[in-house]
Amino acid sequence: MTLTLTENKHKSMKRLSKNGIISALAFDQRGALKRMMAKHQAEEPTVEQIEELKSLVSEELTPYASSILLDPEYGLPATKVRHKEAGLLLAYEKTGYDATTTSRLPDCLDVWSAKRIKEAGADAVKFLLYYDVDGDEAVNEQKQAYIERIGSECQAEDIPFYLEILTYDETISDNSSMAFAQVKPHKVNGAMAVFSEDRFGVDVLKVEVPVNMNFVEGFAKGEVLYTKEEAAQAFRNQEEASHLPYIYLSAGVSAKLFQETLEFAAESGAKFNGVLCGRATWAGAVPVYITDGPDAAREWLRTEGLKNIDDLNKVLENTATSWEDKIN
């Protein structure tokens, strides 16, 4: 089974990638970014600060990325200063979720649509969904209908639909725990299989790696939950779970661990098609920006930030495969 793309979607996908590899920079964080910034100053981060930081990252790092993911709430100024050859994805979801319930229902930004995202110059629509494949059936039915609506919107506008899936378990509060690490392969690969169905209209899946590498033999600093072979099998199962192009998110891990994970994924047989990498690339610029100002942050991005993205690109050259191999 392969993916069929319209001519316009195909052109958009080419703008978002280089030689079929999606080496995209993710900076659509809103709530998480505010919390990161607030750690280094007494007052709440201002809109101006958030917009300036996003613009700095976009201006300095998009010459080395195939594309950038931004949000319409704070990221529009950053879209204007990105490198002219870098593609653009815009996020369609509201940030965060209602922590008083386990359902984590999705919600679109109030004054945005796939049409408006396309009019803002985006080459693709990105939507984030929290999903527990073993969760409440009525909740999952609601989430599936929601994704069907967005998929239909994107088909009507003839724009690629990137679905980001963050898995969780309704009964486990800590995703970094051993309890969640035990069920993560099933959660990630099961969700991928669900949303690979044609009815959802998804063109690219943005997903987690299927194992918590902190519990894998050779990577773990403490207790080992998976042998290397068991972890490799989880990546092979992931490859089998979907016929769609898929890319990995960095999930806040260090640049070094993310790069090592990509190498392990490729060695295991995962034919992933790139990354949408966020904090692993630019997180170090946040305290510098708050403490020392925009000029110092720009210098950090030109040195440490560039090194992070350059190292990642070198890893991708040897590990990722072209999304064009997965289309008609």
Kinemage of the C-alpha trace (Angstrom):
@kinemage 1
@onewidth
@group {chain A} dominant
@subgroup {mainchain}
@vectorlist {calphas} color= white
{ca met a 1} P 0.000 0.000 0.000
{ca thr a 2} L 1.309 3.450 -0.905
{ca leu a 3} L 0.186 7.049 -0.494
{ca thr a 4} L -1.273 8.956 -3.432
{ca leu a 5} L -0.609 12.698 -3.550
{ca thr a 6} L -2.221 15.334 -5.755
{ca glu a 7} L 0.110 17.455 -7.880
{ca asn a 8} L -0.208 20.409 -5.492
{ca lys a 9} L 0.419 18.297 -2.393
{ca his a 10} L 3.443 16.757 -4.080
{ca lys a 11} L 4.886 20.210 -4.834
{ca ser a 12} L 4.261 21.284 -1.226
{ca met a 13} L 5.947 18.172 0.102
{ca lys a 14} L 8.999 18.885 -2.044
{ca arg a 15} L 9.180 22.437 -0.644
{ca leu a 16} L 9.172 20.972 2.892
{ca ser a 17} L 12.037 18.545 2.236
{ca lys a 18} L 15.468 18.226 0.670
{ca asn a 19} L 16.058 15.207 -1.555
{ca gly a 20} L 12.972 13.591 -0.046
{ca ile a 21} L 14.207 13.989 3.550
{ca ile a 22} L 12.221 16.216 5.914
{ca ser a 23} L 14.770 17.980 8.124
{ca ala a 24} L 12.348 20.370 9.765
{ca leu a 25} L 12.786 22.668 12.722
{ca ala a 26} L 9.906 22.650 15.223
{ca phe a 27} L 9.186 25.901 17.042
{ca asp a 28} L 5.428 25.871 17.514
{ca gln a 29} L 5.768 25.576 21.296
{ca arg a 30} L 3.603 28.030 23.200
{ca gly a 31} L 2.760 26.893 26.739
{ca ala a 32} L 5.976 24.875 27.032
{ca leu a 33} L 8.028 27.816 25.747
{ca lys a 34} L 6.424 30.208 28.234
{ca arg a 35} L 7.341 27.822 31.063
{ca met a 36} L 10.911 27.527 29.782
{ca met a 37} L 11.267 31.311 29.607
{ca ala a 38} L 9.590 31.902 32.973
{ca lys a 39} L 12.262 29.817 34.726
{ca his a 40} L 14.816 32.526 33.959
{ca gln a 41} L 12.883 35.698 34.783
{ca ala a 42} L 10.596 36.915 37.533
{ca glu a 43} L 7.718 38.105 35.338
{ca glu a 44} L 5.630 36.333 32.726
{ca pro a 45} L 7.182 36.263 29.241
{ca thr a 46} L 5.668 38.964 27.008
{ca val a 47} L 4.234 38.466 23.532
{ca glu a 48} L 7.107 40.586 22.193
{ca gln a 49} L 9.703 38.344 23.843
{ca ile a 50} L 8.133 35.161 22.474
{ca glu a 51} L 7.826 36.605 18.971
{ca glu a 52} L 11.400 37.900 19.023
{ca leu a 53} L 12.851 34.581 20.157
{ca lys a 54} L 10.906 32.672 17.502
{ca ser a 55} L 12.094 35.135 14.862
{ca leu a 56} L 15.715 34.793 15.961
{ca val a 57} L 15.562 31.008 15.703
{ca ser a 58} L 13.800 31.159 12.338
{ca glu a 59} L 16.224 33.665 10.857
{ca glu a 60} L 19.388 31.944 12.074
{ca leu a 61} L 18.560 28.246 11.672
{ca thr a 62} L 16.222 27.888 8.658
{ca pro a 63} L 19.137 28.231 6.202
{ca tyr a 64} L 20.139 24.772 7.486
{ca ala a 65} L 16.683 23.155 7.713
{ca ser a 66} L 14.360 22.005 4.950
{ca ser a 67} L 11.411 23.702 6.670
{ca ile a 68} L 10.125 25.153 9.926
{ca leu a 69} L 7.001 24.481 11.974
{ca leu a 70} L 5.562 27.567 13.663
{ca asp a 71} L 2.300 28.564 15.332
{ca pro a 72} L -0.068 31.305 14.102
{ca glu a 73} L -0.341 32.816 17.597
{ca tyr a 74} L 3.269 33.944 18.075
{ca gly a 75} L 5.095 32.629 15.028
{ca leu a 76} L 3.815 34.738 12.130
{ca pro a 77} L 6.630 37.346 12.396
{ca ala a 78} L 9.091 34.430 12.319
{ca thr a 79} L 7.585 33.162 9.049
{ca lys a 80} L 8.618 36.436 7.390
{ca val a 81} L 12.315 36.106 8.265
{ca arg a 82} L 12.824 32.420 7.444
{ca his a 83} L 15.218 31.462 4.669
{ca lys a 84} L 13.595 31.809 1.259
{ca glu a 85} L 14.084 28.115 0.438
{ca ala a 86} L 12.717 26.800 3.744
{ca gly a 87} L 9.207 25.385 3.637
{ca leu a 88} L 6.581 26.321 6.228
{ca leu a 89} L 4.212 24.288 8.384
{ca leu a 90} L 1.696 26.008 10.644
{ca ala a 91} L 0.117 24.422 13.718
{ca tyr a 92} L -3.686 24.290 13.808
{ca glu a 93} L -4.241 23.119 17.400
{ca lys a 94} L -4.607 25.053 20.616
{ca thr a 95} L -1.693 24.474 22.945
{ca gly a 96} L -1.974 22.150 25.944
{ca tyr a 97} L -4.952 20.179 27.239
{ca asp a 98} L -7.388 20.110 30.133
{ca ala a 99} L -5.419 18.483 32.961
{ca thr a 100} L -8.566 17.899 35.057
{ca thr a 101} L -9.681 15.064 32.763
{ca thr a 102} L -7.950 12.058 31.166
{ca ser a 103} L -9.639 12.607 27.788
{ca arg a 104} L -7.247 15.297 26.432
{ca leu a 105} L -9.710 16.261 23.711
{ca pro a 106} L -8.334 18.179 20.709
{ca asp a 107} L -9.282 21.743 19.841
{ca cys a 108} L -8.483 23.916 16.829
{ca leu a 109} L -7.380 27.530 17.128
{ca asp a 110} L -10.536 29.650 17.174
{ca val a 111} L -9.875 31.997 14.270
{ca trp a 112} L -7.952 29.629 12.019
{ca ser a 113} L -8.852 27.058 9.381
{ca ala a 114} L -6.937 25.021 6.815
{ca lys a 115} L -7.906 27.710 4.296
{ca arg a 116} L -6.471 30.495 6.468
{ca ile a 117} L -3.327 28.510 7.199
{ca lys a 118} L -2.811 28.093 3.451
{ca glu a 119} L -3.485 31.807 2.900
{ca ala a 120} L -0.820 32.608 5.518
{ca gly a 121} L 1.725 30.959 3.218
{ca ala a 122} L 1.981 27.519 4.795
{ca asp a 123} L 2.955 24.489 2.734
{ca ala a 124} L 1.243 22.128 5.199
{ca val a 125} L -1.166 21.994 8.123
{ca lys a 126} L 0.093 20.360 11.329
{ca phe a 127} L -2.262 19.163 14.050
{ca leu a 128} L -1.331 17.608 17.392
{ca leu a 129} L -3.466 14.844 18.877
{ca tyr a 130} L -3.108 13.174 22.268
{ca tyr a 131} L -4.191 9.566 21.860
{ca asp a 132} L -4.509 6.492 24.065
{ca val a 133} L -5.205 3.546 21.790
{ca asp a 134} L -6.599 1.671 24.825
{ca gly a 135} L -8.556 4.645 26.119
{ca asp a 136} L -12.259 5.292 26.512
{ca glu a 137} L -14.000 4.219 23.285
{ca ala a 138} L -16.348 7.199 23.193
{ca val a 139} L -13.435 9.604 23.642
{ca asn a 140} L -11.436 7.917 20.880
{ca glu a 141} L -14.452 7.983 18.573
{ca gln a 142} L -14.691 11.730 19.161
{ca lys a 143} L -10.994 12.185 18.412
{ca gln a 144} L -11.211 10.147 15.236
{ca ala a 145} L -14.138 12.216 13.963
{ca tyr a 146} L -12.174 15.377 14.741
{ca ile a 147} L -9.207 14.176 12.659
{ca glu a 148} L -11.544 13.197 9.832
{ca arg a 149} L -12.822 16.778 9.733
{ca ile a 150} L -9.308 18.223 9.545
{ca gly a 151} L -8.315 15.692 6.897
{ca ser a 152} L -11.338 16.710 4.831
{ca glu a 153} L -10.434 20.383 5.225
{ca cys a 154} L -6.896 19.734 4.011
{ca gln a 155} L -8.159 17.704 1.055
{ca ala a 156} L -10.519 20.531 0.122
{ca glu a 157} L -7.651 23.050 0.262
{ca asp a 158} L -5.261 20.603 -1.447
{ca ile a 159} L -2.626 21.069 1.269
{ca pro a 160} L -0.645 18.303 3.036
{ca phe a 161} L -1.865 17.206 6.472
{ca tyr a 162} L 0.825 16.378 9.035
{ca leu a 163} L -0.667 14.644 12.082
{ca glu a 164} L 1.433 14.705 15.246
{ca ile a 165} L 0.473 11.948 17.688
{ca leu a 166} L 1.499 12.113 21.333
{ca thr a 167} L 0.557 8.926 23.113
{ca tyr a 168} L -0.404 8.503 26.740
{ca asp a 169} L -2.190 6.101 29.060
{ca glu a 170} L -5.312 7.269 30.877
{ca thr a 171} L -4.175 5.386 34.002
{ca ile a 172} L -0.497 6.487 34.062
{ca ser a 173} L 0.244 10.099 34.929
{ca asp a 174} L 3.992 10.123 34.167
{ca asn a 175} L 5.076 9.408 30.567
{ca ser a 176} L 8.718 9.226 31.668
{ca ser a 177} L 7.994 6.396 34.120
{ca met a 178} L 8.913 2.747 33.754
{ca ala a 179} L 5.204 1.907 33.838
{ca phe a 180} L 4.615 3.920 30.676
{ca ala a 181} L 7.859 2.698 29.080
{ca gln a 182} L 6.463 -0.830 29.325
{ca val a 183} L 3.391 0.021 27.236
{ca lys a 184} L 4.870 2.707 24.961
{ca pro a 185} L 5.643 0.473 21.933
{ca his a 186} L 2.038 -0.704 21.836
{ca lys a 187} L 0.691 2.841 22.344
{ca val a 188} L 2.822 4.465 19.630
{ca asn a 189} L 2.553 1.767 16.991
{ca gly a 190} L -1.124 1.161 17.651
{ca ala a 191} L -1.978 4.844 17.207
{ca met a 192} L 0.032 4.983 13.982
{ca ala a 193} L -1.947 2.055 12.585
{ca val a 194} L -5.265 3.730 13.425
{ca phe a 195} L -4.509 7.065 11.750
{ca ser a 196} L -2.916 5.520 8.679
{ca glu a 197} L -6.385 4.617 7.425
{ca asp a 198} L -7.394 6.537 4.300
{ca arg a 199} L -10.490 7.996 5.982
{ca phe a 200} L -8.329 10.392 8.037
{ca gly a 201} L -6.634 12.008 5.034
{ca val a 202} L -3.229 12.134 6.755
{ca asp a 203} L -0.209 12.605 4.475
{ca val a 204} L 2.625 12.474 7.023
{ca leu a 205} L 2.704 11.159 10.592
{ca lys a 206} L 4.864 13.000 13.127
{ca val a 207} L 5.472 10.447 15.843
{ca glu a 208} L 7.476 9.454 18.881
{ca val a 209} L 10.081 6.740 18.724
{ca pro a 210} L 8.342 3.584 19.987
{ca val a 211} L 10.601 2.990 22.999
{ca asn a 212} L 11.869 5.146 25.846
{ca met a 213} L 15.602 4.864 25.130
{ca asn a 214} L 16.400 5.617 28.767
{ca phe a 215} L 15.276 2.046 29.545
{ca val a 216} L 17.126 0.339 26.681
{ca glu a 217} L 20.269 -1.755 27.132
{ca gly a 218} L 23.305 0.312 26.176
{ca phe a 219} L 21.414 3.603 26.586
{ca ala a 220} L 20.008 3.277 30.106
{ca lys a 221} L 21.802 4.897 33.015
{ca gly a 222} L 19.665 2.936 35.485
{ca glu a 223} L 17.271 0.025 35.234
{ca val a 224} L 17.049 -1.766 31.852
{ca leu a 225} L 13.595 -2.695 30.588
{ca tyr a 226} L 14.421 -3.636 26.980
{ca thr a 227} L 17.336 -5.465 25.427
{ca lys a 228} L 18.694 -3.902 22.243
{ca glu a 229} L 17.002 -6.619 20.211
{ca glu a 230} L 13.623 -6.018 21.898
{ca ala a 231} L 13.945 -2.299 21.225
{ca ala a 232} L 14.937 -2.972 17.612
{ca gln a 233} L 11.826 -5.119 17.196
{ca ala a 234} L 9.671 -2.211 18.402
{ca phe a 235} L 11.144 -0.071 15.600
{ca arg a 236} L 10.510 -2.831 13.045
{ca asn a 237} L 6.921 -3.099 14.281
{ca gln a 238} L 6.601 0.665 13.877
{ca glu a 239} L 7.722 0.400 10.269
{ca glu a 240} L 5.041 -2.227 9.673
{ca ala a 241} L 2.340 -0.174 11.429
{ca ser a 242} L 1.954 2.377 8.630
{ca his a 243} L 2.399 2.792 4.883
{ca leu a 244} L 2.526 6.575 5.300
{ca pro a 245} L 5.665 8.713 5.416
{ca tyr a 246} L 6.572 9.309 9.065
{ca ile a 247} L 8.997 11.592 10.833
{ca tyr a 248} L 10.260 11.631 14.396
{ca leu a 249} L 9.805 14.320 17.017
{ca ser a 250} L 12.596 14.891 19.505
{ca ala a 251} L 10.272 14.936 22.566
{ca gly a 252} L 12.582 17.200 24.537
{ca val a 253} L 15.510 14.761 24.781
{ca ser a 254} L 19.094 15.964 24.389
{ca ala a 255} L 20.541 16.513 20.917
{ca lys a 256} L 23.026 13.680 21.482
{ca leu a 257} L 20.432 11.114 22.586
{ca phe a 258} L 18.122 12.058 19.700
{ca gln a 259} L 20.917 11.567 17.158
{ca glu a 260} L 21.911 8.218 18.705
{ca thr a 261} L 18.253 7.156 18.649
{ca leu a 262} L 17.952 7.917 14.925
{ca glu a 263} L 21.026 5.807 14.233
{ca phe a 264} L 19.560 2.955 16.273
{ca ala a 265} L 16.194 3.280 14.479
{ca ala a 266} L 17.819 3.023 11.058
{ca glu a 267} L 19.976 0.072 12.097
{ca ser a 268} L 16.814 -1.633 13.378
{ca gly a 269} L 15.054 -1.280 10.031
{ca ala a 270} L 12.893 1.812 10.515
{ca lys a 271} L 12.507 3.638 7.194
{ca phe a 272} L 11.587 6.991 8.699
{ca asn a 273} L 11.574 10.031 6.420
{ca gly a 274} L 13.104 12.729 8.573
{ca val a 275} L 12.463 14.720 11.725
{ca leu a 276} L 10.617 17.668 13.145
{ca cys a 277} L 13.123 18.534 15.829
{ca gly a 278} L 12.483 21.255 18.386
{ca arg a 279} L 14.023 21.656 21.799
{ca ala a 280} L 16.977 19.374 21.043
{ca thr a 281} L 18.110 22.064 18.590
{ca trp a 282} L 17.224 25.454 20.100
{ca ala a 283} L 16.476 24.999 23.839
{ca gly a 284} L 19.879 26.326 24.931
{ca ala a 285} L 19.065 29.705 23.394
{ca val a 286} L 16.227 30.346 25.854
{ca pro a 287} L 18.233 31.098 29.041
{ca val a 288} L 20.797 33.040 26.981
{ca tyr a 289} L 18.039 35.190 25.470
{ca ile a 290} L 16.472 35.942 28.861
{ca thr a 291} L 19.731 36.511 30.734
{ca asp a 292} L 21.954 38.165 28.128
{ca gly a 293} L 19.577 39.483 25.462
{ca pro a 294} L 18.850 38.923 21.756
{ca asp a 295} L 22.393 39.538 20.486
{ca ala a 296} L 23.790 36.860 22.790
{ca ala a 297} L 20.983 34.479 21.781
{ca arg a 298} L 21.768 35.112 18.121
{ca glu a 299} L 25.420 34.267 18.783
{ca trp a 300} L 24.383 31.053 20.582
{ca leu a 301} L 22.232 30.080 17.605
{ca arg a 302} L 25.092 30.775 15.191
{ca thr a 303} L 27.413 28.499 17.149
{ca glu a 304} L 25.728 25.915 19.405
{ca gly a 305} L 22.402 25.971 17.567
{ca leu a 306} L 24.101 25.575 14.199
{ca lys a 307} L 26.212 22.702 15.558
{ca asn a 308} L 23.087 20.936 16.844
{ca ile a 309} L 21.286 21.207 13.509
{ca asp a 310} L 24.411 20.401 11.465
{ca asp a 311} L 25.120 17.285 13.532
{ca leu a 312} L 21.484 16.220 13.115
{ca asn a 313} L 21.586 16.780 9.342
{ca lys a 314} L 24.690 14.592 9.083
{ca val a 315} L 22.912 11.823 10.985
{ca leu a 316} L 19.841 12.150 8.743
{ca glu a 317} L 21.974 11.767 5.625
{ca asn a 318} L 22.928 8.288 6.805
{ca thr a 319} L 19.678 7.188 8.425
{ca ala a 320} L 16.517 8.725 6.882
{ca thr a 321} L 14.904 7.582 3.646
{ca ser a 322} L 12.975 9.595 1.051
{ca trp a 323} L 9.234 10.015 1.511
{ca glu a 324} L 8.952 9.701 -2.271
{ca asp a 325} L 9.605 5.963 -1.858
{ca lys a 326} L 6.206 5.731 -0.135
{ca ile a 327} L 3.996 7.420 -2.731
{ca asn a 328} L 2.492 6.351 -6.047
